[in-house]
Amino acid sequence: MLTHPTSERLEALGFTGMAKALDEQRCAAATFENLSFEERLGLLVDREAAERDAKRLTTRLRFASLRQAACVEDIDMRSPRGIDKSVMAHLIDGGWIDRHENLLISGPTGLGKSWIACAIGHKACRDDRRVMYHRVPRLFQALAIARGDGRHARVLKSIERTELLILDDWGLAALNANERRDLLEILEDRQGRGSTIVTSQIPVDQWHETIGDPTLADAILDRLVHNAHRLNLTGESMRRKMATAKPLDQTSQD
């Protein structure tokens, strides 16, 4: 089928969604013949808006680099993990991000801390927010490399501009002097400008010891904890439950 000149012009102007919708209307003319001009134009505009939203979401998700392909609709509220439905609904709504508040997710390994953080990050991307995910150990490694090749300030600036920063696996090891300073710099830059999610196996009341230096620990926790929502997960490891269930399922199928 030859491309219609109007479709070509729309694509040249960057209206690829409208061009596709116009071609579809032309191929199925009988379906749209009873619609008014305004109604058919509205369908074209809606298609263009949907395609632009999809492209923007793809870009935001690529930038976020979320560890888990998670979404809030799939959060398991039935497993007993200490998740309150009203609290989760509040977190999913995202108003706390607009207010530049933080979220601390703690609990033993295997309870889905990273998964929930990524699901909330995915929802923030869908809400057209700029999100960035980092595992804390690798973030500090990247900052150490950036300090050596002159990109340190640029990396910190990129983190500062992020509306929602996810710091996963906090507290796996004690921080050294450079890591403490980097963390304080990140939180200082973001205070009142962005929100941060932190996941950790370590209870929040032990974070002071994990940071190490008492003075810097006070400064870091003051910027992170005092305006934070807390989600403390409890219960049996979901990884263990899934690993136990899988052989049973396989046995039942044999």
Secondary structure in CASP SS format (residue, H / E / C, confidence):
PFRMAT SS
TARGET T0000
AUTHOR 0000-0000-0000
METHOD secondary structure of the structure
MODEL  1
M C 1.00
L C 1.00
T C 1.00
H C 1.00
P H 1.00
T H 1.00
S H 1.00
E H 1.00
R H 1.00
L H 1.00
E H 1.00
A H 1.00
L C 1.00
G C 1.00
F C 1.00
T H 1.00
G H 1.00
M H 1.00
A H 1.00
K H 1.00
A H 1.00
L H 1.00
D H 1.00
E H 1.00
Q H 1.00
R H 1.00
C H 1.00
A C 1.00
A H 1.00
A H 1.00
T H 1.00
F H 1.00
E C 1.00
N C 1.00
L C 1.00
S C 1.00
F H 1.00
E H 1.00
E H 1.00
R H 1.00
L H 1.00
G H 1.00
L H 1.00
L H 1.00
V H 1.00
D H 1.00
R H 1.00
E H 1.00
A H 1.00
A H 1.00
E H 1.00
R H 1.00
D H 1.00
A H 1.00
K H 1.00
R H 1.00
L H 1.00
T H 1.00
T H 1.00
R H 1.00
L H 1.00
R H 1.00
F H 1.00
A H 1.00
S C 1.00
L C 1.00
R C 1.00
Q C 1.00
A C 1.00
A C 1.00
C C 1.00
V H 1.00
E H 1.00
D H 1.00
I C 1.00
D C 1.00
M C 1.00
R C 1.00
S C 1.00
P C 1.00
R C 1.00
G C 1.00
I C 1.00
D C 1.00
K H 1.00
S H 1.00
V H 1.00
M H 1.00
A H 1.00
H H 1.00
L H 1.00
I H 1.00
D H 1.00
G C 1.00
G H 1.00
W H 1.00
I H 1.00
D H 1.00
R C 1.00
H C 1.00
E C 1.00
N E 1.00
L E 1.00
L E 1.00
I E 1.00
S E 1.00
G C 1.00
P C 1.00
T C 1.00
G C 1.00
L C 1.00
G C 1.00
K H 1.00
S H 1.00
W H 1.00
I H 1.00
A H 1.00
C H 1.00
A H 1.00
I H 1.00
G H 1.00
H H 1.00
K H 1.00
A H 1.00
C H 1.00
R H 1.00
D C 1.00
D C 1.00
R C 1.00
R C 1.00
V E 1.00
M E 1.00
Y E 1.00
H E 1.00
R E 1.00
V H 1.00
P H 1.00
R H 1.00
L H 1.00
F H 1.00
Q H 1.00
A H 1.00
L H 1.00
A H 1.00
I H 1.00
A H 1.00
R H 1.00
G H 1.00
D H 1.00
G C 1.00
R C 1.00
H H 1.00
A H 1.00
R H 1.00
V H 1.00
L H 1.00
K H 1.00
S H 1.00
I H 1.00
E H 1.00
R C 1.00
T C 1.00
E C 1.00
L E 1.00
L E 1.00
I E 1.00
L E 1.00
D E 1.00
D E 1.00
W E 1.00
G C 1.00
L C 1.00
A C 1.00
A C 1.00
L C 1.00
N C 1.00
A H 1.00
N H 1.00
E H 1.00
R H 1.00
R H 1.00
D H 1.00
L H 1.00
L H 1.00
E H 1.00
I H 1.00
L H 1.00
E H 1.00
D H 1.00
R H 1.00
Q C 1.00
G C 1.00
R C 1.00
G C 1.00
S E 1.00
T E 1.00
I E 1.00
V E 1.00
T E 1.00
S E 1.00
Q C 1.00
I C 1.00
P C 1.00
V H 1.00
D H 1.00
Q H 1.00
W H 1.00
H H 1.00
E H 1.00
T H 1.00
I H 1.00
G C 1.00
D C 1.00
P H 1.00
T H 1.00
L H 1.00
A H 1.00
D H 1.00
A H 1.00
I H 1.00
L H 1.00
D H 1.00
R H 1.00
L H 1.00
V C 1.00
H C 1.00
N C 1.00
A E 1.00
H E 1.00
R E 1.00
L E 1.00
N E 1.00
L C 1.00
T C 1.00
G C 1.00
E C 1.00
S C 1.00
M H 1.00
R H 1.00
R H 1.00
K H 1.00
M H 1.00
A H 1.00
T H 1.00
A H 1.00
K H 1.00
P H 1.00
L H 1.00
D H 1.00
Q H 1.00
T H 1.00
S H 1.00
Q H 1.00
D C 1.00
END
